[in-house]
Amino acid sequence: MDMRARVSRNGRVRIPKRLRERLGIRPGQILDFEEEKGRLIARKIVEGRWVIETRHARRPWEVIVEPDPERESLVVVTAHAVWESRDE
């Protein structure tokens, strides 16, 4: 699956549609960018919710939870496996 994108003159990058759909990135979504070991990492900012990074079956996962005030607990909204490159 080709996941490449060209950076425009003004620094814009179009996230491939398949990746946007798989990660639930919608128009207006705020992303947080950071550099980690020479890689650009983008994470969704989900207001009122928390993104928890964990591992399951030796693969990284992101779990999004939000508070449930009535039960005084956290509720899982969604969870998905995080793609890792194999060139590490």
C-alpha positions, -999 to +999 in steps of 0.1 A: +000+000+000+016+033-011+015+058+018+036+085+003+027+122+001+045+152-014+051+183+008+038+214-010+057+247-013+038+260+018+044+229+038+011+212+034+008+174+032-023+155+020-029+124+042-038+094+020-075+087+020-071+051+031-051+062+061-076+089+070-104+065+069-085+038+088-076+062+116-109+082+116-092+115+107-120+139+096-120+175+083-112+199+111-093+172+131-064+187+151-031+167+148-001+170+172+033+167+155+066+157+171+099+143+160+110+110+173+143+093+163+143+112+130+107+104+122+077+127+120+049+115+143+014+128+140-012+121+167-049+130+168-059+154+194-093+143+208-107+169+232-123+155+263-107+121+256-074+105+262-052+085+238-035+056+255-006+039+238-002+002+247+008-031+231-013-062+224+000-094+207+034-077+204+019-049+183+015-012+193-021-001+198-038+032+205-069+032+227-091+062+230-110+066+262-134+092+276-147+097+311-181+084+321-191+107+351-221+086+361-200+055+366-169+074+376-148+054+351-132+056+317-150+041+287-132+028+256-144+048+225-122+030+199-090+011+196-068+004+166-034-012+158-007+013+150+013+007+118+050+002+122+076+003+095+097-027+091+130-008+083+140-003+120 
